[in-house]
Amino acid sequence: MKLNKRYDSEYIEWLGGLKNRIKNTQIKAALSANREIIELY
């Protein structure tokens, strides 16, 4: 049972990091797109 809890907590930590990386990448993409749109004007 302890082994499963450890893996569960590691998985939750890994998943949280993955979500953060996805969110950061989305923000960077949005900023880049906005910068390109502004340059068109």
C-alpha positions as CSV (number, residue, x, y, z in Angstrom):
1,M,0.0,0.0,0.0
2,K,2.8,2.4,0.8
3,L,4.4,1.7,-2.6
4,N,1.1,2.8,-4.4
5,K,0.9,6.0,-2.3
6,R,4.5,6.9,-3.2
7,Y,3.8,6.3,-6.9
8,D,0.5,8.2,-6.7
9,S,2.3,11.2,-5.1
10,E,5.1,11.1,-7.7
11,Y,2.5,10.8,-10.5
12,I,0.6,13.8,-9.1
13,E,3.8,15.8,-8.9
14,W,4.8,14.8,-12.4
15,L,1.3,15.7,-13.8
16,G,1.4,19.1,-12.0
17,G,4.7,19.8,-13.7
18,L,3.4,18.8,-17.0
19,K,0.3,21.0,-16.7
20,N,2.6,23.9,-15.8
21,R,4.8,23.4,-18.8
22,I,1.8,23.2,-21.1
23,K,0.3,26.4,-19.6
24,N,3.7,28.2,-20.0
25,T,4.0,27.0,-23.6
26,Q,0.4,28.2,-24.4
27,I,1.2,31.6,-22.9
28,K,4.4,31.9,-24.9
29,A,2.6,31.0,-28.1
30,A,-0.1,33.6,-27.4
31,L,2.4,36.3,-26.8
32,S,4.3,35.4,-30.0
33,A,1.1,35.4,-32.0
34,N,0.1,38.8,-30.5
35,R,3.6,40.2,-31.2
36,E,3.3,39.1,-34.9
37,I,-0.2,40.6,-35.2
38,I,1.0,43.9,-33.8
39,E,3.9,44.0,-36.2
40,L,1.4,43.7,-39.1
41,Y,-0.2,47.0,-38.2
